[in-house]
Amino acid sequence: MLRKNGVVKELYKNRILLLMLLPTLLYFLINNYLPMIGIYYAFVQFDFNYNLFKMDFVGLQNFEFLWKSGKLTELTLNTIGYNIAFLVLVNVLSITVAVLLSEIKGKWFKKVTQSVLFLPYFVSFVILSVIVFNLFNYEQGVLNTVLQQFGAEPVDVYSKPKLWILFIILFYLWKNFGYSMVIYLASITGISEEYYEAAKIDGANIFQRAWHITVPMLKTTFVILLLFALGSIMKGQFDLFYQMVGNNGLLYSTTDILDTYVYRSLRVTFDMGMATAAGVYQSIFGFTLIMIVNAVIRRINKDYALF
């Protein structure tokens, strides 16, 4: 009873703070939790003539169809493969550039370089699709125009799936690595100069200072960004893939990810059950992965774990 009264007393004591928190709670309740009722679509045979709870319950039949069709394996490998490539290359490139910029003494050069590298992050994916189309268009694209100027045959890029693995990774790096670089650069500026002064006295050169001081000090930032990235490793980059590839079925074998498949299932085939099944699988796989990785990191060093 005393414990209950203590809880009520704390709620009353912090009533103003709780009222300030209420809009946020309502936002997440309405936009994140109430729509979860739609998960039930994954276990029914979708029919426009009936409401959700009057459709035929089919259990795991939608998941079974995805698995037997081989589509689930392809989507999973594409989604995970691209995200691992994004994760590794973005972090390696961001850390490298951030360390190099931190060692540059010219303030104007550093600021201009940082701004130029960060600018693509603000480019819309729609604008990116226009850039890609004008580069690779078969008839009037920049690539084929240059090739024809040198007497070479034009290349139909939009019919070569394997080339798009490279294109998607390169354009993702171009657009996003500047954002991560700024985060690492901000972390570097928080490192005490005393470490570097002591290293200089000991005779360490610029590369030794970067490797033995800067890089180890970025470990916490890297682990946090890693956990956040792994948490959405099954989510993919819908805007990037859809705007670059669109509905070109010739490229699906190497560019189709779970997000684009779910969207296409809803927009083209209207298969709500199959789309929801893919979405549920995506969420469960991502949640399991983040829990496993967090547990591993917690076992290695609990200070770096999210929880």
C-alpha positions in Angstrom: 0.0 0.0 0.0 2.8 2.4 0.9 4.6 1.5 -2.3 1.4 2.2 -4.3 1.0 5.6 -2.5 4.6 6.3 -3.2 4.1 5.8 -7.0 1.0 8.1 -6.9 2.9 10.6 -5.0 5.7 10.6 -7.6 3.2 10.9 -10.4 1.6 13.9 -8.7 5.0 15.4 -7.9 6.1 15.2 -11.6 2.7 16.0 -13.1 4.0 19.0 -15.1 6.8 17.0 -16.6 4.4 14.1 -17.5 2.0 16.5 -19.2 4.9 17.8 -21.3 5.7 14.2 -22.2 2.1 13.4 -23.1 2.2 14.7 -26.7 5.2 12.5 -27.5 3.6 9.5 -25.9 0.4 10.1 -27.9 2.5 10.5 -31.1 4.2 7.2 -30.7 0.9 5.5 -29.6 -1.0 6.7 -32.7 1.8 6.4 -35.3 3.8 3.4 -34.0 1.8 1.2 -31.8 -1.8 1.3 -33.0 -0.8 0.4 -36.6 0.8 -2.8 -35.3 -2.7 -4.2 -35.3 -2.1 -4.6 -39.0 0.4 -7.4 -38.3 -2.6 -9.7 -38.4 -2.7 -9.2 -42.2 0.3 -11.5 -42.4 -1.8 -14.4 -41.2 -4.9 -14.0 -43.3 -5.8 -14.4 -47.0 -6.4 -10.7 -48.0 -9.7 -9.9 -49.5 -11.0 -6.4 -50.3 -14.6 -7.6 -49.6 -14.0 -8.2 -45.9 -12.6 -6.3 -43.0 -9.4 -7.4 -41.3 -10.9 -9.8 -38.7 -13.4 -11.4 -41.1 -10.8 -12.6 -43.6 -9.8 -16.3 -43.8 -7.0 -17.1 -41.3 -4.2 -19.0 -43.1 -1.6 -19.1 -40.3 2.0 -19.1 -41.6 1.0 -19.7 -45.2 2.1 -16.3 -46.5 5.6 -16.8 -44.8 5.7 -20.3 -46.3 5.1 -19.0 -49.8 7.8 -16.4 -49.4 10.3 -19.0 -48.3 9.5 -21.6 -50.9 9.5 -19.1 -53.7 13.1 -18.3 -52.9 12.2 -14.6 -52.9 12.8 -14.3 -49.1 16.3 -15.6 -49.4 17.1 -13.2 -52.3 15.6 -10.2 -50.5 17.4 -11.0 -47.2 20.8 -11.4 -48.9 20.4 -8.2 -50.9 19.3 -6.2 -47.9 21.9 -7.5 -45.5 24.7 -7.4 -48.2 24.1 -3.8 -49.2 23.8 -2.6 -45.6 27.0 -4.4 -44.5 28.8 -2.7 -47.5 27.3 0.7 -46.5 28.2 0.2 -42.9 31.8 -0.9 -43.5 32.7 1.6 -46.3 31.0 4.6 -44.8 32.6 4.2 -41.4 36.1 3.4 -42.8 35.9 6.4 -45.2 34.3 8.7 -42.6 36.9 7.9 -40.0 39.8 8.3 -42.5 38.6 11.7 -43.8 37.7 12.9 -40.3 41.2 12.1 -39.0 42.9 13.7 -42.0 40.8 16.9 -41.7 41.5 17.1 -38.0 45.2 17.2 -38.7 44.9 20.0 -41.3 45.9 23.4 -39.8 44.3 25.7 -42.4 40.9 26.6 -41.0 39.4 27.9 -44.2 40.4 24.8 -46.2 39.1 22.6 -43.5 35.7 24.4 -43.3 35.3 24.5 -47.1 36.2 20.8 -47.5 33.8 19.8 -44.6 31.0 21.7 -46.2 31.6 20.3 -49.7 31.6 16.7 -48.4 28.5 17.3 -46.2 26.5 19.0 -49.0 25.4 15.8 -50.8 23.6 14.7 -47.7 21.0 17.4 -48.4 20.4 16.4 -52.0 16.9 14.9 -52.5 16.7 11.3 -53.6 14.4 12.6 -56.4 17.3 14.9 -57.6 19.6 11.9 -57.3 17.4 9.8 -59.6 17.5 12.6 -62.1 21.3 12.7 -61.9 21.5 8.9 -62.3 19.2 8.9 -65.3 21.1 11.7 -67.1 24.4 9.8 -66.5 23.2 6.3 -67.7 20.4 7.0 -70.1 21.1 4.8 -73.2 20.3 7.4 -75.9 21.4 10.8 -74.3 23.2 9.9 -71.1 26.6 11.4 -70.3 28.3 8.0 -70.1 27.2 6.8 -73.6 27.8 10.3 -75.1 31.4 10.2 -74.0 31.8 6.6 -75.2 30.4 7.5 -78.6 32.8 10.4 -78.8 35.7 8.0 -78.5 34.2 5.6 -81.0 33.0 3.0 -78.5 29.6 1.3 -78.5 27.0 2.6 -76.1 26.3 0.5 -73.0 22.7 -0.3 -71.9 23.4 0.1 -68.2 19.7 -0.4 -67.3 19.9 -4.0 -68.5 23.0 -5.0 -66.5 22.1 -6.0 -62.9 25.6 -6.6 -61.6 26.7 -3.0 -62.5 24.1 -1.6 -60.2 25.7 -3.2 -57.2 28.6 -0.8 -57.7 26.5 2.2 -58.7 24.2 1.9 -55.6 27.1 1.6 -53.2 29.0 4.5 -54.8 26.0 6.9 -54.8 25.2 5.9 -51.2 28.7 6.8 -50.2 28.6 10.0 -52.1 25.4 11.1 -50.4 25.8 9.8 -46.8 29.5 9.5 -45.8 29.8 13.3 -45.2 27.2 13.1 -42.4 29.1 10.3 -40.6 32.3 12.2 -41.2 30.9 15.3 -39.4 30.0 13.1 -36.4 33.4 11.6 -36.1 35.0 15.0 -36.6 33.0 16.3 -33.7 34.2 13.4 -31.6 37.8 14.2 -32.5 37.5 17.8 -31.4 36.4 16.5 -28.0 39.7 14.7 -27.5 42.1 16.5 -25.1 45.1 18.1 -26.7 47.2 16.9 -23.8 47.3 13.4 -25.4 48.7 14.8 -28.6 51.2 17.1 -26.9 52.5 14.1 -24.8 52.8 12.0 -28.0 54.8 14.8 -29.8 57.2 15.0 -26.9 57.7 11.2 -27.1 58.5 11.7 -30.8 55.3 10.3 -32.4 54.7 11.4 -35.9 51.3 12.4 -37.3 50.4 8.9 -38.4 51.3 7.4 -35.1 49.3 10.0 -33.2 46.3 9.3 -35.4 46.6 5.5 -35.1 47.4 5.3 -31.4 45.3 8.2 -30.0 42.6 9.4 -32.4 41.3 6.1 -33.7 41.1 4.4 -30.2 39.3 7.5 -28.9 36.6 7.1 -31.6 35.8 3.5 -30.4 32.7 4.6 -28.4 31.3 6.7 -31.2 31.9 3.9 -33.7 30.1 1.3 -31.5 27.1 3.5 -30.9 26.8 4.2 -34.7 27.3 0.5 -35.3 24.5 -0.6 -33.0 22.1 2.0 -34.5 23.0 0.9 -38.1 22.6 -2.8 -37.2 19.2 -2.0 -35.7 18.0 -1.0 -39.1 20.1 -3.4 -41.2 17.0 -5.1 -42.5 15.3 -1.8 -43.3 17.5 -0.9 -46.2 17.4 2.4 -48.0 14.1 2.5 -49.8 14.4 6.0 -51.3 17.8 5.2 -52.7 16.8 1.9 -54.3 13.4 3.0 -55.6 14.5 6.3 -57.0 17.6 4.8 -58.7 16.0 1.6 -60.0 12.3 2.3 -60.0 10.2 -0.5 -61.5 12.9 -1.9 -63.8 12.3 -5.7 -63.4 15.6 -6.5 -65.2 17.5 -5.2 -62.1 15.5 -6.8 -59.4 17.9 -9.8 -58.9 20.6 -7.5 -57.5 18.7 -4.4 -56.4 15.5 -5.7 -54.9 15.4 -5.3 -51.0 12.7 -6.0 -48.5 11.4 -2.4 -48.5 11.0 -2.2 -52.2 9.4 -5.6 -52.3 6.8 -4.6 -49.7 6.1 -1.3 -51.5 5.7 -3.1 -54.8 3.4 -5.8 -53.3 1.1 -3.1 -52.0 1.2 -0.8 -55.0 1.3 -3.2 -57.9 -0.1 -6.6 -56.8 -2.2 -5.4 -53.9 -1.1 -8.4 -51.9 -1.5 -7.1 -48.4 -0.9 -10.4 -46.7 2.4 -11.1 -48.5 3.6 -7.5 -48.0 2.8 -7.7 -44.2 4.5 -11.1 -43.9 7.7 -9.7 -45.4 7.4 -6.6 -43.1 7.0 -8.8 -40.0 9.9 -11.0 -41.0 12.0 -7.9 -41.5 11.1 -6.5 -38.0 11.7 -9.8 -36.2 15.0 -10.4 -37.9 16.3 -6.8 -37.2 15.2 -7.0 -33.6 16.9 -10.3 -33.0 20.1 -9.1 -34.7 20.3 -5.9 -32.6 19.7 -8.0 -29.4 22.5 -10.5 -30.3 25.0 -7.8 -31.2 24.2 -5.7 -28.1 24.7 -8.9 -26.0 28.0 -9.6 -27.6 29.2 -6.0 -27.1 28.0 -6.0 -23.5 29.9 -9.2 -22.8 33.1 -7.6 -24.3 32.6 -4.2 -22.6 29.3 -3.3 -21.0 30.1 0.4 -21.2 29.7 0.4 -24.9 26.3 -1.5 -24.9 23.1 0.3 -25.5 21.4 -1.4 -22.6 
